[in-house]
Amino acid sequence: MENEARAYLVESIPKGLEDLRGTPGVRYTEDVLVALTRRARTSIDLTAMYWALLPDPQSVDESGFKDEQFVKMGAGAGRALFDALREAAARGVRIRILESPGFSSSSKPESTTLREAYPEAVTVFEVVMGSWYGGSGIMHQKLWIFDGLHIYLGSVNMDWKSITQVKELGVAVENCPEVAQDAARYFEGWCRFSGLTPSGIEVFDPSARVTRTVPNWSTLVPEGKRAPSPLDAIEYGTSHNIGAPLEVSLNGESGGIFLTGCPAEVLGPGRSYDGSGLVHTIHDARRSVCISVMDFAPVGLFSRAGSGVSPLEGGERIPTDTPVWWPDLIDAILSAVLTRKVYVRVLVSRWAHSSALIAPLLVALQQAADAGRQDRFMSAGQLEIKQFIVPGWDDTTGVNRRFPGHSRVNHTKYIVTDRRVNVGTSNMTWDYFAATAGCSFNSDHPRLVRELQGVFERDWASPYAYRLSL
């Protein structure tokens, strides 16, 4: 039925990897976002880290390419989406945009072009995470809400390269006002947050064991110094979370859904934290866990702004040039392998911007999991790790490069187990969950589990997946 609630996976497949197309249940970014935008009649709410839907030969990433090369690389897909947004604004659709300032490829963001052309239809909210978190953090969500009925949540950026030169994955839910309204409450909280005057306070974070800056209503702030949360209102909250998923029928099958978010300080009442959603997904598994993500490491990969004094370390200063240790996900993986005999597979990207920390830390994780199989009295599960390498990843720099910068990478962020899925917007390192705006779609819907498992199996067996070298 045309108006039946349904959910499906949405992929971007880079040019040259057409052999990955045709997976059952999958639709494609270049079709889905344009179609949903064209169908919109009243409203589109969306989040964006930056804007690069139109090719820009003046930008660092795209300099040196000619028009015919942009056409061959698929830049027209980005223009089609930008034109669909412009046409929606022209017909009176209200478009609200939450974005990070200063990340666009050109001096004038495409969102500004839309707002100037249609000032009555387009509103832009700037989210300056660094002002709240001591210089770190960005708007990294990729969430769309259409007419209060449909949503897209996934890894695709507002960039033509994210449609045709980068491998992405998301979930679309159509004709389901319950899910769309839950996403809308989360979006409204971020709109509220964007209008607040930053009021960060330096505190010691006992889980990361560093001193860092957080909003003054954070639970990390001692009660006597803690301010009331401006997001502690029902219009920003939810009753659907890890303990109480929203039960809906999608594609004729019932399943539970909840949306998680981060950082913790920008969640309305009742919403589960994004990091907890990932850990819950792994802990809930009985037989298998499959993870596909660009960056995976039990650390923070970006420098932190302040060192402060740790009250739990006798007063000595923690240096800022060392990574933050974040064991949440590797603890969950090792627990699954060693204590529940779960088969875990991890697919991590290798590309031009991979941190040198990632591979050796993955080797250490592999060795820790293998240790449980060495004791003759112990029978453990199994961990396998591969790197996904998109051809051309090493040809994105220099005057004779064949591909634009920051492309040719598997940019997906998901977990699928034998029981559930988590499809998110965050790379799996500490930075993304502590100070960066992110969110995830969590569900035990049987069809989504089956179809996402099919996507993972295809990638794992593909010629682009290589065993991790120990």
Secondary structure by P-SEA (a helix, b strand, c coil): cccccbbbbbbbbccccccccccccccccccaaaaaaaacccccccccccccccccccccccccccaaaaaaacaaaaaaaaaaaaaaaaaccbbbbbbbcccccccccaaaaaaaaccccbbbbbbccccccccccccccbbbbcccccccccccccccccccccccccccccccaaaaaaaaaaaaaaaaaaaccbbbbbbbbccccbbbbccccccccccccccccccccccccccccccccbbbbcccccbbbbbbbccccccccccccaaaaaaaaaaacccbbbbbccccccccccccccccccccccbbbbbccbbbbbaaaaaaaaaaacccbbbbbbbbbbccccccccaaaaaaaaaaaacccccccbbbbbbbbbbbbccccccccccccccccccccccccccccccbbbbbccccccccccccccbbbbbccaaaaaaaaaaaaaaaaccccccccc
